[in-house]
């Protein structure tokens, strides 16, 4: 039971770290774009459009990591089947 709790804790920490890293990446990207806009205000449109695509990719990667961590957490408590149980049951029914 302890290992199941540690698995949930690991999945939660993984999701949190993934989203923190995505937020840090977007913050650095926005900081660089705002600094560039402050230095050259006439290039604000080009900087904005070149900032949106990487921000979307970083956000998508963060959500992908979150989904992976949630899938791990939701599958931790499920019983594992070896795959041979179905063959053994059909063999017992065939002998009847």
Buried (B, 14 or more C-beta within 10 A) or exposed (E): EEEEEEBBEBBEEBBEEBBEBBEEBBEEBEEEBEEBBEEEEEEBEEBEEEBEEEBEEBBEBBEEBBEBBBEBBEEBEEEEEEEEEEEEEEEEEEEE
